[in-house]
Amino acid sequence: MSAALFAGLVASAHANPAENNAAMLQLATDKGCMACHSIDPKPKRADGLPPIAPSWREVALKYRDDPVAYRKLTDTVITGADPKARHWAGRVGAATMPPNAATISADEARMLVNWLLVLVP
Ligand code: HEC
């Protein structure tokens, strides 16, 4: 599905929550986010290591009381997480999030962040 179609779906007053979820998950998959992230928390990997990245429900819980989280997280998605100031140190693997600017636009990053921030269980 093209980005323009997504934007249309999301902006459309007719997109119901299930359609919006499906469109956002497709966007996240197309943009490679789901290679590292999951929607629901994951147990340790088979080799005993922690998950690669925080699940988005955990991210939503962590930032639920932070009214400007959407801005900070959109920047983090674009520029990558700061390896010297990890927010998930010890809870996920040692490798941090690389910049996603090559694959995602600022608008797409904002849409994904706004979506994942309300995925609280
Ligand atoms: C190569 C693996 C990888 C990919 C691909 C990836 N991430 Fe991440 N992401 C991580 C890791 C690891 C962290 C934890 C960083 C930390 O400890 O601060 C993270 C953290 C986050 C956070 C929370 C940041 C914080 O400061 O708490 C958000 C939001 C996020 N990613 C969204 C995305 C989105 C949206 C995409 C797709 C465009 C994406 N990620 C792609 C590995 C990845």
Boltz pocket constraint, residues with backbone or C-beta under 6 A from the ligand:
constraints:
  - pocket:
      binder: B
      contacts: [[A, 28], [A, 31], [A, 32], [A, 33], [A, 34], [A, 35], [A, 36], [A, 37], [A, 52], [A, 53], [A, 54], [A, 59], [A, 73], [A, 76], [A, 77], [A, 81], [A, 82], [A, 85], [A, 86], [A, 87], [A, 88], [A, 89], [A, 92], [A, 93], [A, 95], [A, 96], [A, 97], [A, 98], [A, 100], [A, 104], [A, 109], [A, 112], [A, 113]]
      max_distance: 6.0
